[in-house]
Amino acid sequence: MSTYWGLLKTRAGGVARRRVLSVGPYALSVRGSALVGVMGIITAVLLVGVAIFILGHAEGDVVEYAVDDSRAFYIAEGGLERVRSYLAALELDDPSADPIGRTFSGQLPGGGDYDVLVKEDASGGSWLDAYVVVSTGDKDGVVRQVKATVVAETFAMYSWFIESGGGGYSWFRTGERFEGPIHVNGDLKIDGDPWFGGEVRAAGDLNMTAGSNPTFVRGYELHVDPVSLPTRAYVFSTLKAAAQQLGGLVLPALGNKTYYKIELGEPSVGEMEWQGYNEDGSTNGCGGYVDISSLNGAVWSEEDIHISGTLDGEVTIGVDGTIHIRDDILYAGSSPGNGPDPDCDDILGLIAAGHPKGDIIIDYTTPNQDDCEVHGVMMALQKTVEAEDYMRYAVRGDFIIYGGILADYAIHLGQYSNGVVISGYCRDYHFDPRVATLPPPFFPFAGSFSVEMWEEVVPVVMPS
């Protein structure tokens, strides 16, 4: 038997006494069980701690993978944006260059690598450049991949565009509706309650008259980077060059103080007739016609043209001079007053690239004194789009357009007094959304590629 001795002193009788304390088997069993219990608790706590540590470490791995996975995706998207910028620069510097098969690699801020391949041509034989691009993002071994079809954007995407700021004439006024994108390199000038359904961008400030209440469905942006119209040399190197190739049409040179009269839809539907005239209005014997479907889409004239009629086909007419609109210009696949039908496949571009005169004029003819309707995209490269003598005579009704108007300096269609048209035309603008995928042939490149189709590639297929 085990014993525990304790010395107990008492003062009784002054004699010290010893007391023997005995611990039996039962007491030992209780203490042993308590020790085992304590050890079990400690073990359980340790196991729980280890489990929590392992779980936390695993959870950290999951979180880290999820973060890397997201970053890899955005790295792939970043690679796609880089190649869009590259393709835009290439299109401006060398429109005939072929980027198919080119690869690009790099690293974005924050780590991670991208590899991009311009995989194949997606133009389908069209003059408009389009490419399939595959971009792969890698972040610490986690890989994501996206594939997109990118398409060159042209200036036809604008409903209204003025390069210089408009010289004080680019006001948007009460009752006017602008369905497509707007860009001015000057101030955004509002007088009244115009309605804007597309993006509105201005390089300058917002200038509104008192009481104005415009509607911006998609908002507006100020102080953006200015956008320049294409140079005359660029139009020559693209549209004129295409007209000089097999399938294009260059009208015979006539000499000084001459012009061509062009009738779309004459002598029959789908054709275009032209006749040369001298300054005094007499014909000079230079004429002909062509089936528009036989062309590559490019027509060029060194002389001014006077144009009207109904277009069945796709064509862009460029002029080293001024374009005069003598009467309505309509699409065969349209309803007058309602614009292109849903299945319309006609598209027209008009580019006045003359210097020093490169205007588009809506002539003061008898037909144009009671409305004038134009289907197409018009670009006055050197100066203005304007109605002849717009500050004189009575109001001529509406100038109706389904497409876009782009000018270097200004767009002069009517004269206003206290917000009311007192001469020239009221403006009735409609955007033609088909121009995103069906722009006029060889219409100038706007300096960007849009993403028309996009998908993530799962599982990732590494380009060979």
Secondary structure, DSSP 8 states (H G I E B T S, - for coil): --EEEEEE---GGG--EEEEEE--HHHHHHHHHHHHHHHHHHHHHHHHHHHHHHHHHHHHHHHHHHHHHHHHHHHHHHHHHHHHHHHHHHHHH-TT---TT-EEEEE-TTS-EEEEEEEEE-STT-SS-EEEEEEEEEETTEEEEEEEEEEEEEGGG-SEEESS-GGG--EEETT-EE-S-EEESS-EEEES--EE-S-EEESS-EEE-TT---EETT-EE-S--------HHHHIIIIIHHHHSTT-EE-----TTEEEEEEET-SSTTEEEEEEEETTS-EEEEEEEEEGGGS-SEEEESSEEEEEEEE-SEEEEEESS-EEEEEEEEETTEETTTEE-TT---EEEEEE--SS---EEE---SGGGS-EEEEEEEEESSSEEEETTTTSSSEEEEEEEEEEEEESSEEE-EEEETTEEEEEEEEEEE--GGGGTS--TT--EEEEEEEEEEEE-SS-----
